[in-house]
């Protein structure tokens, strides 16, 4: 459960903004989207390898 402490005279908009930021940091939405479709472990590993090669290439060319 996410708890957002609200100070006196603090607007609802500010409190809502704090809540949204905390909620985003928990990664709930990202995890929900990931679980919506099943991906075989072999496909998942392949994607990780492709991503690692991409990052390695970016670092090698000093873009990152």
PyMOL commands that set and color helices and strands:
alter all, ss='L'
color gray80, all
select helices_A, chain A and resi 12-26+28-35+41-60
alter helices_A, ss='H'
color red, helices_A
deselect
rebuild
show_as cartoon
